[in-house]
């Protein structure tokens, strides 16, 4: 799937090494993985779950490319049986250019095509940038608990 500037390609096990490197950038994992190192087993689990979701539901994690350079990940992931959340991460050198919003809008459009009614966005209390992005995506604040702020984007056809 493409946007004005980006190419989003489904992530799979073949991408394990590149995504482990991306997710282990200290600035990337700070908020996405609570500053814990991402070991290959966790990344493999995320990618296997994503491949299964693509096969069953039409969504999962996409690699985000700018001019054929991998700059991040954006996608939808099931949270239990009830909810689906959007995840996104970009290499720090690409922050501040609106690329996360562009990728997230494309992923939310895929959620609409998959007939999702809503998508959850969780941000750490201190991650003001992601909170602003949630609001730019049309998310509504749902509540806060345990150091996390929850927002919900309602997807309408």
N, C-alpha and C positions, 0 to 999 in steps of 0.2 A: 504494500500500500504506500502511496506517495502523498506528500503535501507539497506546498510551493517550493520548499527548500530541502526537504528530507525524504529519505527512503526508509520505510520500516519493513523489516524482514522478520518472519517468525524465528525465534531463537530455539535452538535444539541442542542436543548433546554434542554435536560437532563443534559447537561454540564454547564449550566448557572452559578451555584455557583462557580465551579472550575475556570472557565474562568474569572469571575468578580474578583476573588482573584488574579489570574495571571496578568490580565491587570491593576490592581490597585497597583501592586508593583511600587514604585516610579521610579526605574530605567527602568522598562519596559515601563511605560506610558510616560516617559520623551519625547521620540521622536515619539512614536506611536500615542499618543493621545494629543500631545502638552502640556503634563504635567497636563492635566485635569483629575479629578477623573472620572472613568467610572461607571456610575450608572447602576443598573440592567436593566432599560428600554432600554438604548443604547445597552447593550450587547444582550438583547433579540432581538432587531431589527436586529443586525448583524447576530445572529444565525438563525433567521427566513429567512433572505435574503439568507444566506448560504444554508439552507435546500432547498429553492426554486431553487437556482442555481444548486445544485447537481441533483435535480429531472429533471430540464429542460436542463441543459448544461453539466453535468458530472464533474463539478468542484465547489469548494467552499472553506470553511475554514477547515483545518485538524488540529486535536490535534496532537502534536508531543510527542511521548513516547520514553524514553530510559530505557530499562529493566523494562517495565511496570510502570515507573514513568512519570507522565505528566511533561514535561519540557518546553512546549511552544505551539505556534500556527504558522502554515504557510499555506497560501492559496491564492486563486485567488478571486478577487471581481470585479464586474462590476463598472465602473465609467461612469455613463450616458449610452448612447446607443452606443457610439463609442469605448470605451477603457476598457481594463481589467488590473487591477494592481495586483501585488504580495505584500502580507503583510507577515511579519514574526516577531516573538518575542520569545525570550528564557528567562527563568529564569537566572538571572545574574550569578549564580553559574556554569552555563554551557557555558558561553561565552568563546571564544578563542580556542575552540576545533574543529572548523570546522563543527559543527552540524547545524548551520543555513544554510551554503552552501549546506550541504548534503540534508537537508529538502527542500530547495529552488529548487535544481536540480530535485528532485522527483516531486515537484509541477509543475515545468516547463514542465516536461515530460507529466504530466496529461494535461497540456494546449495544448501540441502538439497533444495528442490523441483526444482532443476536437476540433481540427482543428483551434486553434487560430493562427493568423499570427504573432502577437507581444504581448508583455506584458510590461506594464509600471512599473517602479520602481521610487518612489519618496522618497527622503531623505531630512531631514533638513540640512541646510548649515553646521551646526556644527557636524553632524553625520558622521564623517570620516570613521568609521568602516563599516557602511552600504554602503557608497560610494565605498569602496574597495570591498565589497561583490558584489555590482552591476557589477563592472568591472570583477570580477572573474567569474561571471555568463555570461559574454560575452555581457553585456549591453553597449550601446553607449550613451554618454552624449547628451541630446537633448536640454537642456537649463535650465535657472534658473530664478525664479520669486518669489517674496514674501517670501523669506527665504527658498525656496525649490529648490532642484536640481532634474531634471527629466532625467531619463535614459530609454532607450528602448531596450528590448531583442527581437531580431527577432527569431521567432521559425520556423525552417525548419524541414521537415519530416526526 
